[in-house]
Each structure stands twice: as C-alpha cells, then as structure tokens.
Amino acid sequence: MIRKRLPAALVGALACATLVLSAGCGIYSASSGRVDQAIRRVAVEYLENRTPEADLGIELAELIIKALQEDNTLKVVDYQSADSILEGAVTRYLLRQASISADQQVDEYQVQIAVELTFRVKATEKAIFDKRSFTGTGNYFLNDPAGSSEESAKQEAANEITKSVLAQVVEDW
C-alpha cells in the first residue's frame, strides 16, 4: 500500500489553525466555568461611601458591575432576581505625597482607595467572604505633560480594586 504524505506546510497550517481556534474559547472567563448555582446570579449594591469623595461608592459599584458583565461567569441582576449579593463600603480615599523634588516641592501624589466588601448567598445569608478589604493606588505628577491628574490616578486605583474583586468573586469553585 502506498501512503501519500501531506506537504509539511499544510500540516503546519492545520496545526496552527487548530491551536488558534481552540485557544479562542479561553478569553470569555477568568474561571473554569463551574459556578455554584447558589451564586450564579449576583446583585451588586451601590457601595456606602464613607469618604468625602463624592459618588465614589456609585462609581466603584458600576466598575465592578461592568467587569462582571465582561467576564460573563456570573450574571448581574437586580436584588429580587439574585442568588448572591455583593455589598460593602468605600472606607478610604487618601491623597498623599509620593515624591518630593530636590527643592522640597511635591511633584508626585498618590491616590489610595480602600473598600470593604461582603459576598454572600442571598437565600442562606452565608458569606462567601465577609468584610474583605481591597485596595488600589494610582499616581500622578503635578504639571505632567502626559496629562496625568488626580482623576486619572483615581481611575487607576479603582481599576486595581475592580480587578482584585473580580478575581476573588469569580475564582474557581
């Protein structure tokens, strides 16, 4: 019996195509997809804001909701439809000096934000985590030609918190 061999280039192309197509499935979620049914639908409450920074609790809650929706492991729903609840408070907003120039002038500031969150099963009130702290920081320079500002540093800190919360909430069950 005579066997014909496929050209090496064709074999390589098929292998690459298979690899690319199978790798595409992993981008949709940070978890294994095995989610406990007791938490599958989550309500994210606006965070109590214990800082003087206006609307920070609302902004952080909205960022967390957006991250959960993009991850798509859990479904974000209203309180009545929820299996689980994510709630808590913004406990700190601090603007502090990060560096001082040779002439003793502050040239860099750091924004620090801290939140304390509880994630619980609604039906049983059992906490998956209780009053867990998450923190984020962001820096900006005064008179920065690149345009960094307190607002951009605040956004950086908020994004750091959001990533940490997402990792904690959708970890493999």
N, C-alpha and C positions, 0 to 999 in steps of 0.2 A: 504494500500500500504506500502510495506517495503522499507525503504531507506537504502542504504549502505553508510557508511562513508569511505572516503579516509583516510588512515593512516596519522597521524599528520606529520610524517617525509616527506611523499610525498607532502603534501600540502606546507610544509615549503620549500622544494626543488624547487617546481614550482614557489613559490613566489619569491625566491631568483633569479632563472633563469630569470624570467620576469623583475625583477628590474635591473639585470646586463645588459640584452640585451637592455632595453630601455635607460639606462644611457649611453651606448656607443655612442649614437648619439651626445651627447653634446661636445665631445672632438675636433671636427673639426673646430670650430669657436668661437671667443670671442663675436660675435654679435648674434642678433636674426635671421639673415639671410634675413631680409628685407632691402635690399640695394637699395638706389635710383638709378635708371637706368642711371642717368646723371653722376654718378661717378664709375660705376661698373668696368670699365677697367681703370687702373691707370698706368701712366708712372712716374717712379721715376728718376729724373735727378740727375747726379752727383752733389754733393754739392760743392759750391765755398769754397775754403779753405783760410780763412783769418788768418791762424796761421802759424808759422814757422814749424809745424809738417808735414813732407812730407806725401802725399797721404791720409791724414785723411778724406777729403771730399769724396774720392772714397770708402774708407773702410766703412765709415758710411752709404753711399748710398747702398752699397752691403749688409750690415747687415739689413737695412730696407727692401730691396727687398726680402731677404731670409725670414724675419719674415712675410711679407705679403703673400708670397707664401705658407709658412707653415700654416698660419691662414686660407687661402683659401676663405676669404669673398670677397675680390676684386681680380681681375685678373691683374697681372703685364704684361704690354705690352709695345711696343715701342711707341714713341711720336705720330706717324702718326695714330696708331690704338686706341689711348687713348681717354677716355671720360673725364678724370681728370688728373691733373698734381700735383705732389708733388715736390717742389723745395725749395732751400734755400742755407744757408751758415753755415759753421763751424765758429763761431765767437770767440771762446776762447779755448785755450789749456793752462792750467796752472799747473805747478808742484810746490807745496808748502809744507812747513814743517807741519807735522801733530802732531808730538810729539818730545820732546827733553828729553834725559836721564838726570840723576842726575848730570853727569859730563859735562853737557851743549853740548852734541853731538846730532845731529839729528839722530834719529833712525827709524822714520817713515815719509813717504811722502804721499801726496795725489795728485792724478791726477784729475783735473776738466776739463770737456769738456762742451761747450755750443754750441747749434745750434739754428738757427732761420729759421723756415720753413713756407711756404705758401702752402696750399692745395686748388686748385681751379678747377672749372668746365671749361674744355677747350672751349666749344662752346660759353659760355656766358662771360667767364673771371670772373665770380662771385666767390669770395673767400669763401670757407667753413671755413677756418681760415687763417689769414694773419699775417705773421711775428711773429708767436708764438714761444716763447723760450722754449727749452727743455734742461735740464742739467743732467749731470751724474757725479758721483765721484767713485773713486776706490783708495784704499790704499795699500801700500806695505812697508815692513820693509827692512832696509839695513841688509845685511848678514843673511837673513831669511833662516833657514834650510828647511823650507817648500817650498822654491823656489819662493816666490812672487817677482815680479820685476816691474819696470815701465811699461813694456809691459803688464803684467797681470792686473795691475791697470787700464791701458788704456782700455783694453778689458772689464773690469768690468764697467767702466764708459760708454763705448759705448753700452754695453748691457742694461744698465739702460735707456739710451736715447731711444734705439730701442723699449723697452717695452712701454715707455710712448708715443712714436709716434704711435705705433700700436694701443694702447688703444684709442688714440684720433681719428685716421683715420677710424677705423672700429667700433666705438661706434654705438649703436642702432640709426637708422634713423627713 
